[in-house]
Amino acid sequence: MQEFLYETTQGDTWDLISFKVFGTERFSKKIAQNNLTYIKTVIFPPGIKIFIPNEIKTEEKGENPPWL
């Protein structure tokens, strides 16, 4: 699985990282699961390197589910 790096800024959270990278909080759980070293971190300090799996980039990240 290929990945790319995101470097945290003071105050980042999993959902904020997902929003900054993808424009939605929807991928915060997948990002956290890909970074088990920091899984219990709630609020990040600056400078932590977070790996973002490339498989997320290929998903249809902004579409509503079919029932909406």
PyMOL CGO cylinders between C-alpha atoms (Angstrom):
from pymol import cmd
from pymol.cgo import CYLINDER

trace = [
    CYLINDER, 0.00, 0.00, 0.00, 1.45, 3.33, -1.01, 0.3, 1, 1, 1, 1, 1, 1,
    CYLINDER, 1.45, 3.33, -1.01, 1.11, 6.28, 1.31, 0.3, 1, 1, 1, 1, 1, 1,
    CYLINDER, 1.11, 6.28, 1.31, 1.86, 9.96, 1.52, 0.3, 1, 1, 1, 1, 1, 1,
    CYLINDER, 1.86, 9.96, 1.52, 2.79, 12.09, 4.50, 0.3, 1, 1, 1, 1, 1, 1,
    CYLINDER, 2.79, 12.09, 4.50, 0.91, 14.82, 6.28, 0.3, 1, 1, 1, 1, 1, 1,
    CYLINDER, 0.91, 14.82, 6.28, 2.80, 16.83, 8.89, 0.3, 1, 1, 1, 1, 1, 1,
    CYLINDER, 2.80, 16.83, 8.89, 0.62, 17.97, 11.77, 0.3, 1, 1, 1, 1, 1, 1,
    CYLINDER, 0.62, 17.97, 11.77, 0.23, 21.50, 13.00, 0.3, 1, 1, 1, 1, 1, 1,
    CYLINDER, 0.23, 21.50, 13.00, -0.57, 22.41, 16.60, 0.3, 1, 1, 1, 1, 1, 1,
    CYLINDER, -0.57, 22.41, 16.60, -4.15, 21.43, 17.45, 0.3, 1, 1, 1, 1, 1, 1,
    CYLINDER, -4.15, 21.43, 17.45, -4.75, 18.95, 14.62, 0.3, 1, 1, 1, 1, 1, 1,
    CYLINDER, -4.75, 18.95, 14.62, -7.16, 16.10, 15.35, 0.3, 1, 1, 1, 1, 1, 1,
    CYLINDER, -7.16, 16.10, 15.35, -7.96, 13.02, 13.27, 0.3, 1, 1, 1, 1, 1, 1,
    CYLINDER, -7.96, 13.02, 13.27, -11.09, 14.57, 11.81, 0.3, 1, 1, 1, 1, 1, 1,
    CYLINDER, -11.09, 14.57, 11.81, -9.30, 17.86, 11.10, 0.3, 1, 1, 1, 1, 1, 1,
    CYLINDER, -9.30, 17.86, 11.10, -6.48, 16.04, 9.31, 0.3, 1, 1, 1, 1, 1, 1,
    CYLINDER, -6.48, 16.04, 9.31, -9.04, 14.21, 7.17, 0.3, 1, 1, 1, 1, 1, 1,
    CYLINDER, -9.04, 14.21, 7.17, -10.80, 17.51, 6.43, 0.3, 1, 1, 1, 1, 1, 1,
    CYLINDER, -10.80, 17.51, 6.43, -7.56, 19.31, 5.52, 0.3, 1, 1, 1, 1, 1, 1,
    CYLINDER, -7.56, 19.31, 5.52, -6.42, 16.52, 3.19, 0.3, 1, 1, 1, 1, 1, 1,
    CYLINDER, -6.42, 16.52, 3.19, -9.74, 15.44, 1.63, 0.3, 1, 1, 1, 1, 1, 1,
    CYLINDER, -9.74, 15.44, 1.63, -12.27, 18.17, 2.40, 0.3, 1, 1, 1, 1, 1, 1,
    CYLINDER, -12.27, 18.17, 2.40, -14.34, 15.82, 4.57, 0.3, 1, 1, 1, 1, 1, 1,
    CYLINDER, -14.34, 15.82, 4.57, -14.03, 14.25, 8.02, 0.3, 1, 1, 1, 1, 1, 1,
    CYLINDER, -14.03, 14.25, 8.02, -15.22, 10.95, 6.56, 0.3, 1, 1, 1, 1, 1, 1,
    CYLINDER, -15.22, 10.95, 6.56, -11.75, 9.36, 6.42, 0.3, 1, 1, 1, 1, 1, 1,
    CYLINDER, -11.75, 9.36, 6.42, -10.55, 10.13, 9.95, 0.3, 1, 1, 1, 1, 1, 1,
    CYLINDER, -10.55, 10.13, 9.95, -11.01, 6.52, 11.14, 0.3, 1, 1, 1, 1, 1, 1,
    CYLINDER, -11.01, 6.52, 11.14, -9.04, 5.08, 8.21, 0.3, 1, 1, 1, 1, 1, 1,
    CYLINDER, -9.04, 5.08, 8.21, -6.25, 7.60, 8.72, 0.3, 1, 1, 1, 1, 1, 1,
    CYLINDER, -6.25, 7.60, 8.72, -6.08, 6.79, 12.44, 0.3, 1, 1, 1, 1, 1, 1,
    CYLINDER, -6.08, 6.79, 12.44, -6.02, 3.04, 11.75, 0.3, 1, 1, 1, 1, 1, 1,
    CYLINDER, -6.02, 3.04, 11.75, -3.10, 3.61, 9.40, 0.3, 1, 1, 1, 1, 1, 1,
    CYLINDER, -3.10, 3.61, 9.40, -1.14, 5.34, 12.21, 0.3, 1, 1, 1, 1, 1, 1,
    CYLINDER, -1.14, 5.34, 12.21, -1.43, 2.99, 15.17, 0.3, 1, 1, 1, 1, 1, 1,
    CYLINDER, -1.43, 2.99, 15.17, 1.52, 4.62, 16.95, 0.3, 1, 1, 1, 1, 1, 1,
    CYLINDER, 1.52, 4.62, 16.95, -0.64, 7.72, 17.46, 0.3, 1, 1, 1, 1, 1, 1,
    CYLINDER, -0.64, 7.72, 17.46, -4.09, 6.06, 17.69, 0.3, 1, 1, 1, 1, 1, 1,
    CYLINDER, -4.09, 6.06, 17.69, -4.65, 7.34, 21.26, 0.3, 1, 1, 1, 1, 1, 1,
    CYLINDER, -4.65, 7.34, 21.26, -3.62, 10.91, 20.42, 0.3, 1, 1, 1, 1, 1, 1,
    CYLINDER, -3.62, 10.91, 20.42, -6.57, 13.27, 20.52, 0.3, 1, 1, 1, 1, 1, 1,
    CYLINDER, -6.57, 13.27, 20.52, -4.89, 16.62, 19.83, 0.3, 1, 1, 1, 1, 1, 1,
    CYLINDER, -4.89, 16.62, 19.83, -1.59, 16.64, 17.97, 0.3, 1, 1, 1, 1, 1, 1,
    CYLINDER, -1.59, 16.64, 17.97, 1.44, 18.82, 18.57, 0.3, 1, 1, 1, 1, 1, 1,
    CYLINDER, 1.44, 18.82, 18.57, 3.18, 20.24, 15.49, 0.3, 1, 1, 1, 1, 1, 1,
    CYLINDER, 3.18, 20.24, 15.49, 5.58, 18.17, 13.42, 0.3, 1, 1, 1, 1, 1, 1,
    CYLINDER, 5.58, 18.17, 13.42, 4.14, 14.64, 13.69, 0.3, 1, 1, 1, 1, 1, 1,
    CYLINDER, 4.14, 14.64, 13.69, 4.29, 12.78, 10.38, 0.3, 1, 1, 1, 1, 1, 1,
    CYLINDER, 4.29, 12.78, 10.38, 0.98, 11.06, 9.62, 0.3, 1, 1, 1, 1, 1, 1,
    CYLINDER, 0.98, 11.06, 9.62, 0.73, 8.50, 6.82, 0.3, 1, 1, 1, 1, 1, 1,
    CYLINDER, 0.73, 8.50, 6.82, -2.29, 8.85, 4.54, 0.3, 1, 1, 1, 1, 1, 1,
    CYLINDER, -2.29, 8.85, 4.54, -3.04, 5.70, 2.52, 0.3, 1, 1, 1, 1, 1, 1,
    CYLINDER, -3.04, 5.70, 2.52, -3.29, 6.29, -1.23, 0.3, 1, 1, 1, 1, 1, 1,
    CYLINDER, -3.29, 6.29, -1.23, -6.32, 4.00, -1.41, 0.3, 1, 1, 1, 1, 1, 1,
    CYLINDER, -6.32, 4.00, -1.41, -8.38, 6.76, 0.19, 0.3, 1, 1, 1, 1, 1, 1,
    CYLINDER, -8.38, 6.76, 0.19, -7.40, 9.17, -2.58, 0.3, 1, 1, 1, 1, 1, 1,
    CYLINDER, -7.40, 9.17, -2.58, -9.04, 6.92, -5.16, 0.3, 1, 1, 1, 1, 1, 1,
    CYLINDER, -9.04, 6.92, -5.16, -12.35, 6.55, -3.31, 0.3, 1, 1, 1, 1, 1, 1,
    CYLINDER, -12.35, 6.55, -3.31, -15.31, 8.69, -4.25, 0.3, 1, 1, 1, 1, 1, 1,
    CYLINDER, -15.31, 8.69, -4.25, -14.78, 11.00, -1.32, 0.3, 1, 1, 1, 1, 1, 1,
    CYLINDER, -14.78, 11.00, -1.32, -17.39, 13.67, -1.81, 0.3, 1, 1, 1, 1, 1, 1,
    CYLINDER, -17.39, 13.67, -1.81, -20.51, 11.90, -2.98, 0.3, 1, 1, 1, 1, 1, 1,
    CYLINDER, -20.51, 11.90, -2.98, -23.62, 11.32, -0.93, 0.3, 1, 1, 1, 1, 1, 1,
    CYLINDER, -23.62, 11.32, -0.93, -24.79, 7.77, -0.29, 0.3, 1, 1, 1, 1, 1, 1,
    CYLINDER, -24.79, 7.77, -0.29, -27.37, 6.51, -2.83, 0.3, 1, 1, 1, 1, 1, 1,
    CYLINDER, -27.37, 6.51, -2.83, -30.31, 6.88, -0.42, 0.3, 1, 1, 1, 1, 1, 1,
    CYLINDER, -30.31, 6.88, -0.42, -29.88, 10.68, -0.18, 0.3, 1, 1, 1, 1, 1, 1,
]
cmd.load_cgo(trace, "trace")
